[in-house]
Amino acid sequence: MKTICIAFAFLLSNLSSLLAQNLKVTGEKDKQLVLQELGKKYPAYAAIARQIWANAELGFQETKSSALLQETLRNAGFEVKAGVAEMPTAFVASYGSGKPVIGILAEFDALPGLSQDSVPFKKALIEGKAGHACGHNLFGTASSAAAIELKNWLSKNKKSGTIKLFGTPAEEGGGAKVYMVRDGLFSDVDAVLHWHPSNANDASPESCMAIKQTLFRFYGKAAHAAAAPEKGRSALDAVEAMNYMTNMMREHVPSDARIHYVITKGGLAANVVPEFAEVEYMVRHPNAAVVAEIWDRIVKCAEGAANGTETSMKYEVISGSFNLLPNETLSKLMFDNLKKVGGINYSPSELEFAKKLQSSFSFKAPDLAEAQKIQPFTLGGFFPASTDVGDITWVVPTAGLGTATWVPGAPAHSWQAVATGSTSIGLKAMMNAAKTIALTGIDLFNNPELCEKAKKELNEKTGVEFKYKSLIGDRKPPLDFRKGLN
């Protein structure tokens, strides 16, 4: 009897091992099929990305681009809710039911004044118009492609779980994601995946700068600047006084803080005392709490300037977002899938285009082979810019990656970045991002315990007493922020 029991236990052990191996093989087989399907659909998604590139719509004005992505997702079987969080071009496309709920972010806004043709030299399509200098035409398309392929995989395998594609407008200044977080749209989401165009392939977790952006408006009295200057009160003087006090304050803020401003309106004629003036400020720091403290002090500078110049002042918070909170659990998973997908191999014509474009750099260009490489996984990364993805990372475990949509060395927000946005260089890298997100989604649906592990890591980093409170207060989305610039 003992011998029979031992034999049976041995059989069960081997059977369990075989089943585990089979499940692993099945998972990898599914991934290969997903990669093949996305490869077949390259022409369709390339056409969508090119259309959004041609639209080049600014934040909160992305009517055509948002509608195109919504239609694509709706036709693929998603339920689309448009105009969420009081933003006409924001939407949530959902498929499935139950847990886990996996969110995917999709951006689609352009930048003002960066129109550029798909050529390796500077040539505006329409002088002064907008252009996709941050590659959000690729961003929104790849994310939609990944969501659709995940939906097909869920349906085919009859798996439970929910996919939510968040169409997020106005990343470039409007901070739409903050309003979506504030309105609770991520409250039931277990993990969020996203990506961003880049000049390299990288999935290491990193943080960034928190930011608060404000318009300060001063109101004075107009008068003849020569004949009756004593009757006037200059709003421009108030702006300059505020700027002077803020610049003195720079000596007394943390060294890693950033304060930058531009006078957006300063009067219309030199012989008229300006009755209205406006200055735009941005405050940044790696910690959102420090940003809030510095901003409070800048408000005091504005109040003091108004008092000293006998003008009045009002301010409008345009946007504010937290620093990114890295999640190592999800980032490692995404990195492993990026390695499976690989980098970008240039064709002879792409190589020629890339070399010509690199010749426009004012610095030594990196080796073009960098586009083929996957950057090693590292911790503690930081980039000195800001993104409204930051707020999401403080309420939901989040991971992102970048793929080499731009020629190595090409900076974001440049004409060189726009130039590759509708070429095969950018489009191939876009599909690599879609593939990586889709594979990572499969892992999370197959292993929901990874979401729990990622959530535990998030809670440990935020602390038990953390309660999310946005930097924008109760203001409504600034829908006219880019009005008149497109």
C-alpha positions as CSV (number, residue, x, y, z in Angstrom):
1,M,0.0,0.0,0.0
2,K,2.8,2.3,0.9
3,T,4.5,1.7,-2.5
4,I,1.3,2.5,-4.3
5,C,0.9,5.8,-2.4
6,I,4.4,6.8,-3.2
7,A,3.9,5.9,-6.9
8,F,0.7,7.9,-6.9
9,A,2.3,10.9,-5.3
10,F,5.1,10.7,-7.8
11,L,2.6,10.6,-10.7
12,L,0.7,13.6,-9.3
13,S,4.0,15.5,-8.9
14,N,5.0,14.9,-12.5
15,L,1.5,15.6,-13.8
16,S,1.5,19.0,-12.0
17,S,4.9,19.7,-13.4
18,L,3.7,18.8,-16.9
19,L,0.6,20.9,-16.5
20,A,2.6,23.9,-15.3
21,Q,4.9,23.6,-18.2
22,N,2.0,23.2,-20.6
23,L,0.3,26.4,-19.2
24,K,3.6,28.3,-19.6
25,V,3.9,27.1,-23.2
26,T,0.3,28.0,-23.8
27,G,0.9,31.5,-22.5
28,E,3.9,32.0,-24.7
29,K,2.0,30.5,-27.6
30,D,-0.7,33.1,-27.0
31,K,1.8,35.9,-26.9
32,Q,3.3,34.8,-30.2
33,L,-0.1,34.8,-31.8
34,V,-0.8,38.3,-30.5
35,L,2.5,39.5,-31.9
36,Q,1.6,38.0,-35.3
37,E,-1.8,39.6,-35.3
38,L,-0.4,43.0,-34.5
39,G,2.1,42.6,-37.2
40,K,-0.6,41.8,-39.7
41,K,-2.5,45.0,-38.7
42,Y,0.4,47.3,-39.1
43,P,-1.0,49.0,-42.3
44,A,-4.3,49.7,-40.6
45,Y,-2.8,51.2,-37.5
46,A,-0.2,53.1,-39.5
47,A,-3.0,54.8,-41.4
48,I,-4.7,55.9,-38.2
49,A,-1.4,57.3,-36.7
50,R,-0.8,59.2,-40.0
51,Q,-4.3,60.7,-39.9
52,I,-3.9,61.9,-36.3
53,W,-0.4,63.2,-37.3
54,A,-2.0,65.2,-40.2
55,N,-4.8,66.5,-37.9
56,A,-2.2,67.9,-35.4
57,E,-4.9,69.2,-33.0
58,L,-3.9,71.1,-29.8
59,G,-5.0,70.2,-26.3
60,F,-8.8,70.0,-25.7
61,Q,-9.3,70.7,-29.5
62,E,-8.6,67.1,-30.6
63,T,-12.1,66.6,-32.0
64,K,-11.1,64.6,-35.1
65,S,-8.3,62.6,-33.4
66,S,-10.4,61.6,-30.4
67,A,-13.4,60.7,-32.7
68,L,-11.1,58.5,-34.9
69,L,-9.8,56.5,-31.9
70,Q,-13.3,56.2,-30.4
71,E,-14.7,54.9,-33.7
72,T,-11.8,52.4,-34.0
73,L,-12.4,51.1,-30.5
74,R,-16.2,51.0,-30.9
75,N,-15.9,49.1,-34.1
76,A,-13.7,46.6,-32.3
77,G,-16.4,45.9,-29.7
78,F,-15.6,48.4,-27.0
79,E,-18.2,50.4,-25.1
80,V,-17.2,54.0,-25.4
81,K,-18.2,56.8,-23.0
82,A,-17.2,60.2,-24.4
83,G,-16.9,63.6,-22.8
84,V,-15.8,62.2,-19.4
85,A,-14.7,64.5,-16.5
86,E,-16.2,67.5,-18.3
87,M,-13.8,67.3,-21.2
88,P,-15.4,66.8,-24.7
89,T,-12.4,65.0,-26.2
90,A,-11.8,62.7,-23.2
91,F,-13.2,59.2,-23.2
92,V,-13.1,55.8,-21.7
93,A,-13.5,52.7,-23.9
94,S,-14.3,49.5,-21.9
95,Y,-14.5,45.8,-22.6
96,G,-15.1,42.7,-20.5
97,S,-16.2,42.3,-16.9
98,G,-14.8,41.4,-13.5
99,K,-11.2,41.6,-12.2
100,P,-8.5,42.4,-12.8
101,V,-9.2,45.8,-14.4
102,I,-6.3,46.8,-16.6
103,G,-6.1,50.5,-17.7
104,I,-4.2,51.7,-20.8
105,L,-3.5,55.4,-21.5
106,A,-3.9,57.0,-24.9
107,E,-2.8,60.6,-25.7
108,F,-3.4,62.4,-29.0
109,D,-2.7,66.1,-28.6
110,A,-0.1,68.1,-30.6
111,L,2.1,71.1,-29.8
112,P,1.7,74.7,-31.2
113,G,4.1,76.1,-33.8
114,L,5.9,72.9,-34.7
115,S,4.4,72.0,-38.1
116,Q,6.9,69.8,-40.1
117,D,6.8,67.7,-43.2
118,S,8.0,64.1,-43.2
119,V,11.5,65.0,-44.5
120,P,14.9,64.9,-42.9
121,F,15.3,68.7,-43.1
122,K,13.4,71.6,-41.6
123,K,10.3,72.3,-43.7
124,A,7.0,73.3,-42.2
125,L,3.8,71.9,-43.8
126,I,1.9,75.0,-42.7
127,E,4.0,77.8,-41.2
128,G,3.1,78.5,-37.6
129,K,0.7,75.6,-37.2
130,A,0.8,72.7,-34.8
131,G,2.8,69.5,-35.1
132,H,3.1,66.2,-33.3
133,A,6.5,67.0,-31.8
134,C,5.9,64.6,-28.9
135,G,4.6,61.7,-30.9
136,H,1.1,61.6,-29.4
137,N,-0.3,60.5,-32.7
138,L,1.7,57.3,-32.2
139,F,0.9,57.1,-28.5
140,G,-2.9,57.0,-28.9
141,T,-2.8,54.6,-31.8
142,A,-0.5,52.1,-30.2
143,S,-2.4,52.1,-27.0
144,S,-5.7,51.5,-28.9
145,A,-4.0,48.7,-30.9
146,A,-2.8,47.0,-27.7
147,A,-6.3,47.3,-26.1
148,I,-8.0,45.8,-29.1
149,E,-5.6,42.9,-29.3
150,L,-6.0,42.2,-25.6
151,K,-9.8,42.3,-26.1
152,N,-9.5,39.7,-28.9
153,W,-7.3,37.5,-26.6
154,L,-9.8,37.8,-23.7
155,S,-12.7,36.9,-25.9
156,K,-11.0,34.0,-27.6
157,N,-9.9,32.5,-24.3
158,K,-13.2,33.3,-22.5
159,K,-11.3,34.9,-19.7
160,S,-12.7,37.2,-17.1
161,G,-11.3,40.7,-16.7
162,T,-11.8,44.2,-17.9
163,I,-9.9,46.4,-20.3
164,K,-10.2,50.2,-20.0
165,L,-8.6,52.4,-22.6
166,F,-8.5,56.0,-21.3
167,G,-8.5,58.6,-24.0
168,T,-6.6,61.5,-22.3
169,P,-6.4,64.8,-24.1
170,A,-4.3,67.9,-23.4
171,E,-1.2,66.3,-21.9
172,E,0.8,69.3,-23.2
173,G,-0.2,71.8,-20.6
174,G,-3.9,71.0,-19.9
175,G,-3.3,68.1,-17.6
176,A,-6.4,66.2,-18.5
177,K,-5.5,63.0,-16.6
178,V,-5.5,65.0,-13.3
179,Y,-9.2,65.8,-13.8
180,M,-9.9,62.1,-14.6
181,V,-8.2,61.0,-11.5
182,R,-9.9,63.7,-9.4
183,D,-13.3,62.5,-10.8
184,G,-12.6,58.9,-9.7
185,L,-12.3,57.3,-13.2
186,F,-9.4,55.2,-12.0
187,S,-11.0,54.1,-8.7
188,D,-11.7,50.5,-9.9
189,V,-8.5,50.0,-11.9
190,D,-5.9,47.5,-10.7
191,A,-3.0,48.4,-12.9
192,V,-2.3,51.0,-15.6
193,L,0.0,50.6,-18.6
194,H,1.3,53.3,-20.9
195,W,4.1,54.3,-23.1
196,H,5.7,57.3,-24.7
197,P,7.6,57.9,-28.0
198,S,11.3,58.3,-27.4
199,N,14.7,58.0,-29.1
200,A,15.5,54.8,-27.2
201,N,13.9,51.6,-26.1
202,D,13.5,51.6,-22.3
203,A,11.1,50.3,-19.6
204,S,13.0,51.1,-16.4
205,P,10.9,52.8,-13.7
206,E,11.6,56.5,-13.2
207,S,10.3,59.6,-11.5
208,C,10.0,63.2,-12.7
209,M,9.1,66.7,-11.6
210,A,5.8,67.6,-10.0
211,I,4.4,70.9,-11.5
212,K,1.9,73.6,-10.9
213,Q,1.1,76.1,-13.7
214,T,-0.7,79.4,-13.1
215,L,-1.7,82.6,-15.0
216,F,-1.4,85.7,-12.9
217,R,-3.5,88.6,-14.2
218,F,-3.1,92.2,-13.1
219,Y,-5.6,95.1,-13.6
220,G,-4.6,98.7,-13.5
221,K,-5.7,102.0,-14.9
222,A,-5.0,103.3,-18.5
223,A,-3.7,106.8,-19.0
224,H,-1.6,108.9,-21.3
225,A,1.9,107.8,-20.4
226,A,3.3,111.3,-21.1
227,A,0.4,113.8,-20.5
228,A,-1.2,112.2,-17.5
229,P,1.0,109.4,-16.1
230,E,-0.1,110.2,-12.5
231,K,-3.6,109.1,-13.4
232,G,-2.5,105.7,-14.5
233,R,-1.6,102.5,-12.6
234,S,0.5,100.1,-14.6
235,A,-0.5,96.5,-14.7
236,L,2.9,95.8,-16.4
237,D,4.7,97.4,-13.4
238,A,2.9,94.9,-11.2
239,V,4.0,92.0,-13.3
240,E,7.6,93.2,-13.3
241,A,7.5,93.7,-9.5
242,M,6.2,90.2,-9.1
243,N,8.9,88.8,-11.3
244,Y,11.6,90.8,-9.4
245,M,10.4,89.4,-6.0
246,T,10.1,85.9,-7.3
247,N,13.6,86.0,-8.8
248,M,15.0,87.1,-5.4
249,M,13.1,84.2,-3.9
250,R,15.1,81.8,-6.0
251,E,18.0,82.0,-3.5
252,H,15.7,80.7,-0.8
253,V,14.1,77.6,-2.4
254,P,15.5,74.1,-2.7
255,S,18.3,73.9,-5.3
256,D,16.4,71.2,-7.3
257,A,13.3,73.4,-7.7
258,R,12.5,75.1,-11.0
259,I,10.6,78.4,-11.4
260,H,10.0,79.7,-14.9
261,Y,7.8,82.3,-16.4
262,V,6.8,84.3,-19.5
263,I,5.0,87.6,-19.8
264,T,2.1,86.7,-22.0
265,K,0.5,90.1,-22.2
266,G,2.3,93.3,-21.3
267,G,0.3,96.2,-22.9
268,L,-0.4,97.4,-26.4
269,A,1.4,100.7,-26.9
270,A,4.3,102.4,-25.1
271,N,2.4,105.7,-24.8
272,V,-0.5,104.1,-22.9
273,V,-0.1,103.0,-19.3
274,P,-1.1,99.2,-19.5
275,E,-4.3,98.6,-17.7
276,F,-3.9,94.8,-18.1
277,A,-0.9,92.5,-18.0
278,E,-0.5,88.7,-17.6
279,V,2.3,86.5,-16.6
280,E,2.4,82.7,-16.8
281,Y,4.4,80.8,-14.1
282,M,5.4,77.1,-13.7
283,V,6.8,75.7,-10.5
284,R,8.5,72.3,-10.5
285,H,10.2,70.0,-8.0
286,P,10.6,66.3,-7.5
287,N,8.1,66.4,-4.6
288,A,4.5,67.6,-5.1
289,A,4.3,68.9,-1.5
290,V,7.3,71.2,-2.1
291,V,5.7,72.5,-5.3
292,A,2.6,73.5,-3.3
293,E,4.8,75.3,-0.7
294,I,6.7,77.3,-3.4
295,W,3.5,78.2,-5.2
296,D,2.0,79.6,-2.1
297,R,5.0,81.9,-1.8
298,I,4.8,83.0,-5.4
299,V,1.1,84.0,-4.8
300,K,2.4,86.2,-1.9
301,C,4.8,87.9,-4.4
302,A,1.9,88.5,-6.7
303,E,-0.2,89.9,-3.9
304,G,2.6,92.2,-2.8
305,A,3.2,93.4,-6.3
306,A,-0.5,94.3,-6.7
307,N,-0.4,96.1,-3.3
308,G,2.7,98.1,-4.1
309,T,1.5,99.2,-7.6
310,E,-2.1,99.9,-6.5
311,T,-3.4,97.4,-9.0
312,S,-5.6,94.4,-8.5
313,M,-4.7,90.7,-9.1
314,K,-6.4,87.5,-9.9
315,Y,-4.8,84.1,-10.7
316,E,-6.0,81.0,-12.5
317,V,-4.4,77.6,-11.9
318,I,-4.0,76.1,-15.4
319,S,-2.7,72.7,-14.4
320,G,-0.8,70.8,-11.7
321,S,0.5,67.3,-11.6
322,F,2.3,65.0,-9.2
323,N,5.7,63.5,-9.8
324,L,5.8,59.9,-11.1
325,L,5.8,57.2,-8.5
326,P,7.7,54.2,-10.0
327,N,6.4,50.7,-9.6
328,E,9.2,48.1,-9.8
329,T,6.8,45.1,-9.9
330,L,5.0,46.2,-13.1
331,S,8.1,47.8,-14.6
332,K,10.1,44.5,-14.4
333,L,7.2,42.7,-16.1
334,M,7.0,45.3,-18.9
335,F,10.8,45.2,-19.3
336,D,10.7,41.4,-19.8
337,N,8.1,41.8,-22.5
338,L,10.0,44.7,-24.2
339,K,13.0,42.3,-24.5
340,K,10.8,39.8,-26.2
341,V,9.6,42.4,-28.7
342,G,13.0,43.9,-29.4
343,G,14.1,47.2,-30.9
344,I,14.0,48.7,-34.4
345,N,16.0,47.5,-37.4
346,Y,16.3,50.2,-40.1
347,S,15.9,49.4,-43.7
348,P,18.3,51.0,-46.2
349,S,15.9,53.8,-47.0
350,E,15.2,54.4,-43.2
351,L,19.0,54.4,-42.6
352,E,19.5,57.0,-45.2
353,F,16.7,59.2,-43.8
354,A,18.0,58.8,-40.2
355,K,21.6,59.8,-41.2
356,K,20.3,62.9,-43.0
357,L,18.2,63.9,-40.1
358,Q,21.1,63.4,-37.7
359,S,23.2,65.8,-39.8
360,S,20.9,68.6,-38.5
361,F,21.9,68.0,-34.9
362,S,24.1,70.7,-33.3
363,F,25.8,67.9,-31.2
364,K,27.4,64.6,-31.8
365,A,24.7,62.1,-32.8
366,P,24.5,58.7,-31.1
367,D,25.1,55.5,-33.1
368,L,22.0,54.6,-35.1
369,A,22.4,51.0,-33.8
370,E,21.0,52.4,-30.5
371,A,17.5,52.0,-32.0
372,Q,18.0,48.2,-32.1
373,K,19.0,48.0,-28.4
374,I,17.0,47.6,-25.3
375,Q,18.3,49.8,-22.5
376,P,19.3,47.8,-19.4
377,F,16.8,47.7,-16.5
378,T,17.8,50.2,-13.8
379,L,16.2,51.7,-10.7
380,G,16.2,55.3,-9.5
381,G,15.8,56.9,-12.9
382,F,14.7,60.5,-13.1
383,F,13.9,63.0,-15.9
384,P,13.6,66.7,-15.3
385,A,10.3,67.3,-16.9
386,S,6.6,66.7,-15.9
387,T,3.7,64.6,-17.0
388,D,0.1,64.3,-15.8
389,V,0.6,60.5,-15.7
390,G,2.1,61.4,-12.3
391,D,-1.2,61.7,-10.5
392,I,-2.3,58.3,-11.8
393,T,0.8,56.6,-10.4
394,W,-0.2,57.8,-6.8
395,V,-3.6,56.1,-6.9
396,V,-3.0,53.0,-9.2
397,P,0.1,50.9,-9.8
398,T,1.5,52.1,-13.1
399,A,4.2,51.2,-15.5
400,G,5.4,52.8,-18.8
401,L,8.0,52.3,-21.5
402,G,9.5,54.2,-24.4
403,T,10.3,52.9,-27.9
404,A,12.7,54.5,-30.5
405,T,10.1,56.3,-32.6
406,W,12.6,59.1,-33.1
407,V,16.0,58.8,-34.6
408,P,18.6,58.3,-31.8
409,G,19.6,61.7,-30.4
410,A,16.5,63.5,-31.7
411,P,15.0,65.5,-28.8
412,A,11.3,65.6,-28.0
413,H,9.4,68.8,-28.9
414,S,11.6,69.3,-32.0
415,W,10.9,69.4,-35.7
416,Q,13.0,66.2,-36.0
417,A,10.6,64.4,-33.7
418,V,7.6,65.6,-35.9
419,A,9.5,64.4,-39.1
420,T,9.6,60.8,-38.1
421,G,6.1,60.7,-36.7
422,S,4.5,59.6,-39.9
423,T,7.4,57.6,-41.3
424,S,8.0,53.9,-41.1
425,I,10.7,54.6,-38.5
426,G,8.1,56.0,-36.0
427,L,5.4,53.6,-37.1
428,K,7.4,50.4,-36.6
429,A,8.5,51.6,-33.1
430,M,4.8,52.4,-32.4
431,M,3.9,48.8,-33.1
432,N,6.6,47.6,-30.8
433,A,5.0,49.7,-28.0
434,A,1.6,48.1,-28.8
435,K,3.1,44.7,-28.7
436,T,4.8,45.2,-25.4
437,I,1.7,46.6,-23.7
438,A,-0.4,43.7,-25.1
439,L,2.0,41.1,-23.8
440,T,2.2,42.8,-20.4
441,G,-1.6,42.8,-20.2
442,I,-1.7,39.1,-21.0
443,D,0.6,38.5,-18.0
444,L,-1.5,40.5,-15.7
445,F,-4.7,38.7,-16.7
446,N,-3.0,35.3,-16.4
447,N,-1.5,36.3,-13.1
448,P,-3.8,38.7,-11.2
449,E,-1.7,38.2,-8.1
450,L,0.9,40.5,-9.8
451,C,-1.7,43.3,-9.5
452,E,-1.9,42.7,-5.8
453,K,1.8,42.7,-5.4
454,A,2.1,46.0,-7.4
455,K,-0.7,47.5,-5.2
456,K,1.2,46.5,-2.0
457,E,4.3,48.2,-3.3
458,L,2.3,51.3,-4.1
459,N,0.8,51.4,-0.6
460,E,4.2,51.0,1.0
461,K,5.6,53.9,-1.0
462,T,2.7,56.3,-0.3
463,G,2.2,55.3,3.3
464,V,-1.0,54.4,5.1
465,E,-1.9,58.0,5.8
466,F,-1.7,59.2,2.2
467,K,-4.8,60.7,0.7
468,Y,-4.7,61.9,-2.8
469,K,-5.5,65.6,-3.3
470,S,-4.8,67.2,-6.7
471,L,-2.7,70.3,-7.1
472,I,-5.5,71.9,-9.2
473,G,-8.0,72.4,-6.4
474,D,-11.7,72.4,-7.6
475,R,-11.1,74.3,-10.9
476,K,-12.8,73.0,-14.1
477,P,-10.7,71.8,-17.1
478,P,-9.2,74.8,-19.0
479,L,-10.9,73.9,-22.3
480,D,-9.8,77.2,-23.9
481,F,-6.1,76.9,-22.9
482,R,-4.8,76.5,-26.4
483,K,-7.7,78.4,-28.1
484,G,-6.6,80.4,-31.1
485,L,-3.2,78.7,-31.4
486,N,-3.9,75.8,-33.8
